[in-house]
Amino acid sequence: MLDKVMKNEVEKNNYQAELLFNRLQKRYKHLKKWAKRSQVTCYRLYDKDIPEIPLAIDLYTLVSSIGKEDEIYLRLFLYQRPYEKAEELEQAWLMTMAQSAANAIGINVSNVIIKTRKRQRGTAQYEKEKDTTQIEGIVREQDLIFSVNLSDYLDTGLFFDHRPLRKIVKESCLDKSILNLFCYTGAFSVYAAAGGASSVDSVDLSNTYIDWAKKNMLLNGFTKKDYNFIRQDVTEFLETTKKRWDIIVLDPPTFSNSKNTKGTLDINRDWIKLVTQCLNLLKDGGVLYFSTNSRQLVWDPEKLPKVTKRNKIIQITDLTLQTIPEDFRNKKIHRCWKLVIGK
């Protein structure tokens, strides 16, 4: 009986592996051309396209030094299943899918990194994982470069889904002051510097990410004295700062309960306060870009004008569709709004 069950599992895994192989070959052929045109060396290749294969697969081409070939890696995420599956069966399935993915792209299976995405609370998704072989490198995104870590964390240092919004910020920040909140590894800050911002302030509570953001700025040759990195809880920063900015980027985590903060951040509950604080720190005519990955957040713009300190009209534009990139099949990966304070 046990042998029959194992035989059925093997047959099922092989069938799904073939489906995945065919899908990845088709997507890779399409996205490879798009990536070359866009000067992008890392992107989402597959995102639960086939319901019975609940994976996300990201491709990273690490840019090598002169004289060496670039190296391709895949990051394969298993989303938490809605049902229990024996660990040994799950691992066998994952290895079969990893081999299929490697074959489809033409790389060694040792270049496939497997991660498991579960519902995270607090800072779990940002914590370093133990006992992993470190894989770090440089990727290119349009005309900029970024340091990524493919092994140590659940996230690698660059969120693909905000690529279009980063470009929007870059194209609108010439000679303007920029505030990047929850800056993570500073991708928005790098784009702002590339766009000619007069100053860029990057705020994050993590020493690791502040250092990473500094590294990304240096990699791109941005060393201006008006590029400031502030290690502080964002909620405390917003309550105490006296500065004003032309553009603010607010892309907070959905939930955070870091031991270094006084309370918890729940964006579904706290978005009104955060957005209002940001609006009050904008110069007249200033712009706030607010984005969230939460699908539970109830967006109600009617609440905002009533609680701002200044009697200014707020113009609000939903940028969600404009900011979903080519490589994302999931059109609900985030929501994004542009809020402009009247002059």
Secondary structure in CASP SS format (residue, H / E / C, confidence):
PFRMAT SS
TARGET T0000
AUTHOR 0000-0000-0000
METHOD secondary structure of the structure
MODEL  1
M C 1.00
L H 1.00
D H 1.00
K H 1.00
V H 1.00
M H 1.00
K H 1.00
N H 1.00
E H 1.00
V H 1.00
E H 1.00
K H 1.00
N H 1.00
N H 1.00
Y H 1.00
Q H 1.00
A H 1.00
E H 1.00
L H 1.00
L H 1.00
F H 1.00
N H 1.00
R H 1.00
L H 1.00
Q H 1.00
K H 1.00
R H 1.00
Y H 1.00
K H 1.00
H H 1.00
L H 1.00
K H 1.00
K H 1.00
W H 1.00
A H 1.00
K H 1.00
R H 1.00
S H 1.00
Q C 1.00
V E 1.00
T C 1.00
C E 1.00
Y E 1.00
R E 1.00
L E 1.00
Y E 1.00
D E 1.00
K C 1.00
D C 1.00
I C 1.00
P C 1.00
E C 1.00
I C 1.00
P C 1.00
L E 1.00
A E 1.00
I E 1.00
D E 1.00
L E 1.00
Y E 1.00
T E 1.00
L E 1.00
V C 1.00
S C 1.00
S C 1.00
I C 1.00
G C 1.00
K C 1.00
E C 1.00
D C 1.00
E E 1.00
I E 1.00
Y E 1.00
L E 1.00
R E 1.00
L E 1.00
F E 1.00
L E 1.00
Y E 1.00
Q C 1.00
R C 1.00
P C 1.00
Y C 1.00
E C 1.00
K C 1.00
A C 1.00
E H 1.00
E H 1.00
L H 1.00
E H 1.00
Q H 1.00
A H 1.00
W H 1.00
L H 1.00
M H 1.00
T H 1.00
M H 1.00
A H 1.00
Q H 1.00
S H 1.00
A H 1.00
A H 1.00
N H 1.00
A H 1.00
I H 1.00
G C 1.00
I C 1.00
N C 1.00
V H 1.00
S H 1.00
N H 1.00
V E 1.00
I E 1.00
I E 1.00
K E 1.00
T E 1.00
R E 1.00
K C 1.00
R C 1.00
Q C 1.00
R C 1.00
G C 1.00
T C 1.00
A H 1.00
Q H 1.00
Y H 1.00
E C 1.00
K C 1.00
E C 1.00
K C 1.00
D C 1.00
T C 1.00
T C 1.00
Q C 1.00
I C 1.00
E E 1.00
G E 1.00
I E 1.00
V E 1.00
R E 1.00
E E 1.00
Q C 1.00
D C 1.00
L E 1.00
I E 1.00
F E 1.00
S E 1.00
V E 1.00
N E 1.00
L C 1.00
S C 1.00
D C 1.00
Y C 1.00
L C 1.00
D C 1.00
T C 1.00
G C 1.00
L C 1.00
F C 1.00
F H 1.00
D H 1.00
H H 1.00
R H 1.00
P H 1.00
L H 1.00
R H 1.00
K H 1.00
I H 1.00
V H 1.00
K H 1.00
E H 1.00
S C 1.00
C C 1.00
L C 1.00
D C 1.00
K C 1.00
S E 1.00
I E 1.00
L E 1.00
N E 1.00
L E 1.00
F C 1.00
C C 1.00
Y C 1.00
T C 1.00
G C 1.00
A H 1.00
F H 1.00
S H 1.00
V H 1.00
Y H 1.00
A H 1.00
A H 1.00
A H 1.00
G C 1.00
G C 1.00
A C 1.00
S C 1.00
S E 1.00
V E 1.00
D E 1.00
S E 1.00
V E 1.00
D E 1.00
L C 1.00
S C 1.00
N H 1.00
T H 1.00
Y H 1.00
I H 1.00
D H 1.00
W H 1.00
A H 1.00
K H 1.00
K H 1.00
N H 1.00
M H 1.00
L H 1.00
L H 1.00
N C 1.00
G C 1.00
F C 1.00
T C 1.00
K C 1.00
K C 1.00
D C 1.00
Y E 1.00
N E 1.00
F E 1.00
I E 1.00
R E 1.00
Q C 1.00
D C 1.00
V H 1.00
T H 1.00
E H 1.00
F H 1.00
L H 1.00
E H 1.00
T H 1.00
T C 1.00
K C 1.00
K C 1.00
R C 1.00
W E 1.00
D E 1.00
I E 1.00
I E 1.00
V E 1.00
L E 1.00
D C 1.00
P C 1.00
P C 1.00
T C 1.00
F E 1.00
S E 1.00
N C 1.00
S C 1.00
K C 1.00
N C 1.00
T C 1.00
K C 1.00
G C 1.00
T C 1.00
L E 1.00
D E 1.00
I H 1.00
N H 1.00
R H 1.00
D H 1.00
W H 1.00
I H 1.00
K H 1.00
L H 1.00
V H 1.00
T H 1.00
Q H 1.00
C H 1.00
L H 1.00
N H 1.00
L C 1.00
L E 1.00
K E 1.00
D E 1.00
G E 1.00
G E 1.00
V E 1.00
L E 1.00
Y E 1.00
F E 1.00
S E 1.00
T E 1.00
N C 1.00
S C 1.00
R C 1.00
Q C 1.00
L C 1.00
V C 1.00
W C 1.00
D C 1.00
P H 1.00
E H 1.00
K H 1.00
L C 1.00
P C 1.00
K C 1.00
V C 1.00
T C 1.00
K C 1.00
R C 1.00
N C 1.00
K C 1.00
I C 1.00
I E 1.00
Q E 1.00
I E 1.00
T E 1.00
D E 1.00
L C 1.00
T C 1.00
L H 1.00
Q H 1.00
T H 1.00
I C 1.00
P C 1.00
E C 1.00
D C 1.00
F C 1.00
R C 1.00
N C 1.00
K C 1.00
K C 1.00
I C 1.00
H C 1.00
R E 1.00
C E 1.00
W E 1.00
K E 1.00
L E 1.00
V E 1.00
I E 1.00
G C 1.00
K C 1.00
END
